[in-house]
Amino acid sequence: MEPKTIKKIGVLTSGGDAPGMNAAIRATVRAGFFYNLEMYGIYRGYEGMINNEIKKLESKNIAHILERGGTFLKSARSAEFRTSEGRKKAYENLQKHGIDALVVIGGDGSLTGAHLFFQEFGIPAIGLPGTIDNDLSGTDSTIGFDTACNTAIQAIDKIRDTATSHDRLFFVEVMGRDAGFIAINAGIGSAAAATLIPEKKMPIERLVERLKARTKALKQSNIVIVAEGGKSGGAAEIATKIKKLLPYYDIKVTILGHLQRGGSPSSFDRVLASKLGVAAVEGLMQGKYDVMAGVINNKIVFTPITKAIVDDKEVDEDDFRIAKILST
């Protein structure tokens, strides 16, 4: 498709928030200003698009947001946008403002919305991978993933102080939905006794044997990392099973939950988000539509949205092997 003349770009964040989303917004808007484009903020994601919560952005709107967690454009899930009537209403609102193209920052559901919009109404769109889960293909890391891993490890370090002081066994549940990226990185980075992820099923019996071996080795603390979408169940469920088999353990459960989504983005996430924000604007100007911008081997790449959201991205086998070796 020949590049369209783009004069006005709308930017939105959708789905779960991720540290670095503000940095991505800032970079997108600043890049637009650099190329003499008008930039519009669409508040509360697709729901805001339907409700015409669309405002022209100026430099003052994006001042001092680089270091802030969350998203100043807000985010929301929209059941109405899943309907053709809802998407038509959203399109009509974009037409009112003369918006030529979109930059959508979010996870697989958000990028799916951008794809549908392009297919139905021809609105050029580029997606940016904004999710702590790191479960999108077409990029080595998603915006927010590094910060979420740092947050998890910092929390686990604090938990270990208590675990060591009282000879306790802690089960710590981290986020990631159906992907074990946060869990495996947190497991390696916090010297976990074991890491349970959705991609690999660990029988309870094997976990019991590992814990027994660590007891014999006089390990001072035991922390087991559990991905929330693990095949063996959540942290609380697994802890209950282990207590029945190892009654002498003082077992505690900590669910980190949404703690991992908040906070100031790491240096890595700020830089990643900034690179991708500029890439999105330049990609739209070059005629790259219906794609997700990502970074692979430190190079900007554009992947069709349909491929980015469908292709399975799995935890590296080496990472899992390393976690296993280091937990013995």
C-alpha positions as CSV (number, residue, x, y, z in Angstrom):
1,M,0.0,0.0,0.0
2,E,1.3,3.5,-0.9
3,P,1.9,5.7,2.1
4,K,-1.0,8.0,2.9
5,T,-0.4,11.6,3.7
6,I,-0.7,11.7,7.5
7,K,-1.2,15.0,9.3
8,K,-2.9,13.9,12.6
9,I,-2.1,10.9,14.7
10,G,-4.1,9.7,17.7
11,V,-2.3,7.8,20.5
12,L,-4.0,5.6,23.1
13,T,-3.2,3.1,25.8
14,S,-5.4,0.1,26.3
15,G,-5.7,-3.0,28.5
16,G,-3.6,-3.5,31.6
17,D,-1.2,-0.7,32.4
18,A,2.6,-1.3,32.2
19,P,5.5,0.8,33.4
20,G,6.9,2.7,30.4
21,M,3.6,3.5,28.8
22,N,4.0,7.2,29.6
23,A,7.5,7.1,28.1
24,A,6.0,5.6,24.9
25,I,3.3,8.2,24.7
26,R,5.9,11.0,25.2
27,A,8.2,9.6,22.5
28,T,5.3,9.2,20.1
29,V,4.0,12.7,20.6
30,R,7.5,14.3,20.5
31,A,8.3,12.5,17.3
32,G,5.0,13.7,15.8
33,F,5.9,17.3,16.7
34,F,9.3,16.8,15.2
35,Y,7.7,15.9,11.9
36,N,5.1,18.8,12.1
37,L,2.2,16.5,12.8
38,E,-0.8,17.2,15.0
39,M,-1.0,14.7,17.9
40,Y,-4.2,13.7,19.7
41,G,-4.5,11.8,23.0
42,I,-7.4,9.3,23.2
43,Y,-8.3,8.9,26.8
44,R,-9.4,5.6,28.4
45,G,-8.5,3.5,25.3
46,Y,-11.1,2.3,22.9
47,E,-13.9,3.2,25.4
48,G,-12.7,6.8,25.2
49,M,-12.6,6.6,21.5
50,I,-16.3,5.6,21.5
51,N,-17.2,8.3,24.0
52,N,-15.2,11.0,22.1
53,E,-12.7,11.6,24.9
54,I,-10.2,12.9,22.4
55,K,-8.0,16.0,22.9
56,K,-5.3,17.6,21.0
57,L,-2.0,17.4,22.8
58,E,0.6,20.0,23.4
59,S,4.2,19.9,24.8
60,K,2.9,20.7,28.3
61,N,0.7,17.6,28.3
62,I,3.7,15.3,28.1
63,A,6.1,17.2,30.4
64,H,7.5,15.2,33.3
65,I,5.8,11.9,32.4
66,L,8.8,9.9,31.3
67,E,9.6,8.7,34.8
68,R,6.0,8.1,35.9
69,G,4.4,4.7,36.0
70,G,0.9,3.9,34.7
71,T,-0.5,5.9,31.8
72,F,-1.7,9.5,32.0
73,L,-4.1,8.8,29.1
74,K,-5.8,6.2,31.3
75,S,-6.8,2.8,30.2
76,A,-10.0,0.8,30.1
77,R,-11.4,-2.3,28.6
78,S,-14.3,-1.8,26.2
79,A,-17.0,-4.4,25.6
80,E,-18.7,-2.0,23.1
81,F,-15.6,-1.8,20.9
82,R,-15.9,-5.6,20.4
83,T,-19.1,-4.9,18.4
84,S,-19.2,-3.5,14.9
85,E,-21.6,-0.8,16.0
86,G,-19.1,0.3,18.7
87,R,-16.2,0.4,16.3
88,K,-18.3,2.4,13.8
89,K,-19.0,5.0,16.5
90,A,-15.3,5.2,17.4
91,Y,-14.4,5.7,13.7
92,E,-16.9,8.5,13.4
93,N,-15.3,10.3,16.3
94,L,-11.9,10.0,14.7
95,Q,-13.3,11.5,11.6
96,K,-14.7,14.4,13.5
97,H,-11.1,15.3,14.6
98,G,-9.6,14.5,11.3
99,I,-7.3,11.8,12.7
100,D,-5.4,10.0,9.9
101,A,-3.7,7.2,11.9
102,L,-3.3,5.6,15.3
103,V,-0.6,4.4,17.6
104,V,-2.0,1.8,20.0
105,I,0.0,0.9,23.1
106,G,-1.0,-2.3,24.8
107,G,-1.2,-6.1,24.8
108,D,-2.7,-8.6,22.4
109,G,-6.3,-7.5,22.9
110,S,-5.3,-3.9,22.2
111,L,-3.4,-4.7,19.1
112,T,-6.3,-6.9,17.9
113,G,-8.5,-3.8,18.1
114,A,-6.0,-1.8,16.0
115,H,-6.0,-4.6,13.4
116,L,-9.8,-4.7,13.2
117,F,-9.9,-1.0,12.8
118,F,-7.5,-1.1,9.9
119,Q,-9.4,-3.9,8.2
120,E,-12.8,-2.4,8.6
121,F,-12.1,1.3,8.1
122,G,-8.6,1.6,6.6
123,I,-7.2,3.6,9.5
124,P,-3.4,3.1,9.4
125,A,-2.3,1.8,12.8
126,I,0.9,0.7,14.4
127,G,0.9,-1.1,17.7
128,L,3.5,-0.9,20.5
129,P,3.9,-3.9,22.8
130,G,2.9,-2.5,26.2
131,T,2.5,-5.4,28.6
132,I,4.4,-6.7,31.6
133,D,3.7,-10.3,30.4
134,N,6.3,-10.2,27.6
135,D,4.0,-12.6,25.6
136,L,4.0,-10.8,22.2
137,S,6.1,-12.1,19.3
138,G,8.1,-9.7,17.2
139,T,10.1,-8.1,20.1
140,D,12.7,-9.4,22.5
141,S,11.0,-7.5,25.3
142,T,7.7,-5.7,25.8
143,I,7.4,-2.3,27.5
144,G,7.0,-2.9,31.2
145,F,8.5,-6.4,31.4
146,D,11.9,-5.3,32.7
147,T,10.4,-3.1,35.4
148,A,8.0,-5.8,36.5
149,C,10.8,-8.3,36.9
150,N,12.8,-5.8,38.9
151,T,9.8,-5.1,41.1
152,A,9.2,-8.9,41.7
153,I,12.9,-9.5,42.5
154,Q,13.0,-6.6,45.0
155,A,9.9,-7.9,46.7
156,I,11.3,-11.4,46.9
157,D,14.5,-10.1,48.3
158,K,12.5,-8.6,51.2
159,I,10.5,-11.8,51.6
160,R,13.8,-13.8,51.9
161,D,14.8,-11.7,54.9
162,T,11.8,-13.1,56.7
163,A,12.1,-16.6,55.3
164,T,15.7,-16.8,56.5
165,S,15.0,-15.3,59.9
166,H,12.2,-17.9,60.6
167,D,13.3,-20.9,58.5
168,R,10.1,-20.5,56.5
169,L,9.1,-21.8,53.1
170,F,7.5,-19.1,51.0
171,F,5.4,-19.5,47.9
172,V,5.5,-16.3,45.9
173,E,3.0,-15.8,43.0
174,V,3.9,-13.5,40.2
175,M,1.9,-12.2,37.3
176,G,2.2,-13.2,33.7
177,R,-1.2,-14.6,32.8
178,D,-0.4,-17.7,30.7
179,A,3.3,-16.9,30.2
180,G,6.2,-17.6,32.6
181,F,8.6,-14.9,31.6
182,I,8.4,-12.9,34.8
183,A,8.5,-16.0,36.9
184,I,11.6,-17.5,35.2
185,N,13.5,-14.2,35.4
186,A,12.5,-13.7,39.0
187,G,13.5,-17.2,39.8
188,I,17.0,-16.8,38.4
189,G,17.4,-13.3,39.8
190,S,16.3,-14.2,43.3
191,A,17.9,-17.6,43.8
192,A,14.5,-19.4,44.1
193,A,14.4,-23.0,45.2
194,A,12.1,-23.8,42.3
195,T,10.1,-21.9,39.6
196,L,6.7,-23.1,38.4
197,I,5.6,-21.8,35.0
198,P,2.7,-22.5,32.6
199,E,5.1,-23.8,29.9
200,K,6.5,-26.6,32.1
201,K,4.5,-28.8,34.4
202,M,6.4,-29.8,37.5
203,P,4.7,-32.6,39.4
204,I,4.2,-31.9,43.1
205,E,6.2,-35.0,43.9
206,R,9.3,-33.6,42.2
207,L,8.9,-30.3,44.0
208,V,8.7,-32.2,47.3
209,E,11.9,-34.1,46.5
210,R,13.7,-30.9,45.7
211,L,12.6,-29.3,49.0
212,K,13.7,-32.3,50.9
213,A,17.1,-32.2,49.3
214,R,17.5,-28.5,50.2
215,T,16.5,-29.4,53.8
216,K,19.3,-32.0,53.9
217,A,21.7,-29.4,52.5
218,L,20.8,-27.1,55.4
219,K,19.5,-24.3,53.1
220,Q,18.5,-21.3,55.3
221,S,15.5,-20.3,53.3
222,N,13.3,-21.7,50.5
223,I,11.3,-19.6,48.1
224,V,9.3,-21.1,45.3
225,I,8.2,-18.8,42.5
226,V,4.8,-19.6,41.0
227,A,3.5,-18.1,37.8
228,E,-0.2,-17.2,38.2
229,G,-1.2,-19.3,35.1
230,G,0.8,-22.4,36.2
231,K,-0.5,-25.9,35.3
232,S,-0.2,-27.0,38.9
233,G,-2.4,-24.2,40.3
234,G,-1.8,-20.9,42.0
235,A,0.6,-20.4,44.9
236,A,-2.1,-20.9,47.6
237,E,-3.3,-24.2,46.1
238,I,0.3,-25.5,45.7
239,A,1.2,-24.5,49.3
240,T,-1.8,-26.4,50.6
241,K,-0.7,-29.6,48.8
242,I,2.9,-29.2,50.0
243,K,1.8,-28.7,53.6
244,K,0.1,-32.0,53.6
245,L,3.2,-33.7,52.3
246,L,5.8,-31.7,54.3
247,P,3.9,-30.8,57.6
248,Y,7.1,-29.8,59.4
249,Y,7.5,-26.7,57.1
250,D,6.3,-23.3,58.2
251,I,4.7,-22.3,54.9
252,K,3.6,-18.8,53.9
253,V,2.1,-17.5,50.7
254,T,2.6,-14.0,49.1
255,I,0.8,-12.9,45.9
256,L,2.5,-9.9,44.4
257,G,-0.4,-9.2,42.1
258,H,-0.8,-5.6,40.7
259,L,2.3,-4.4,42.7
260,Q,4.2,-5.6,39.6
261,R,2.4,-3.2,37.3
262,G,3.1,0.0,39.1
263,G,6.2,2.1,39.8
264,S,8.6,4.2,37.9
265,P,9.9,2.4,34.7
266,S,13.4,1.1,34.7
267,S,16.1,2.6,32.5
268,F,15.7,-0.2,30.0
269,D,11.9,0.3,29.7
270,R,12.3,4.0,29.3
271,V,14.8,3.6,26.4
272,L,12.8,0.8,24.8
273,A,9.5,2.8,25.0
274,S,11.2,5.8,23.6
275,K,12.7,4.0,20.6
276,L,9.4,2.4,19.8
277,G,7.5,5.6,20.1
278,V,9.7,7.3,17.5
279,A,9.6,4.1,15.3
280,A,5.8,4.1,15.3
281,V,5.5,7.7,13.9
282,E,8.2,7.1,11.3
283,G,6.7,3.8,10.4
284,L,3.3,5.3,9.7
285,M,4.9,8.0,7.6
286,Q,6.7,5.3,5.6
287,G,3.5,3.4,5.0
288,K,3.9,0.6,7.5
289,Y,0.4,-0.2,8.6
290,D,-1.3,-3.0,10.6
291,V,2.1,-3.9,12.2
292,M,3.6,-3.9,15.7
293,A,6.9,-2.2,16.3
294,G,9.4,-4.1,18.3
295,V,13.1,-4.5,19.0
296,I,15.0,-7.7,18.2
297,N,18.8,-7.9,18.6
298,N,18.7,-4.2,19.3
299,K,17.2,-3.4,15.9
300,I,13.8,-1.9,15.2
301,V,11.5,-4.4,13.4
302,F,7.9,-4.3,12.3
303,T,5.8,-7.5,12.6
304,P,2.3,-7.9,11.2
305,I,-0.1,-7.6,14.2
306,T,-1.8,-10.9,13.2
307,K,1.6,-12.6,13.6
308,A,2.6,-10.8,16.8
309,I,-0.5,-11.8,18.7
310,V,-0.9,-15.4,17.4
311,D,2.6,-16.8,17.3
312,D,3.5,-18.5,20.6
313,K,6.4,-16.9,22.4
314,E,7.9,-19.3,24.9
315,V,10.3,-19.1,27.7
316,D,13.8,-19.8,26.5
317,E,14.8,-23.4,27.2
318,D,18.2,-22.2,28.3
319,D,16.6,-19.9,30.9
320,F,14.6,-22.8,32.3
321,R,17.7,-25.0,32.3
322,I,19.8,-22.3,34.1
323,A,17.0,-21.8,36.7
324,K,17.0,-25.5,37.4
325,I,20.8,-25.7,37.7
326,L,21.0,-22.7,40.1
327,S,18.2,-24.0,42.3
328,T,20.0,-27.1,43.4
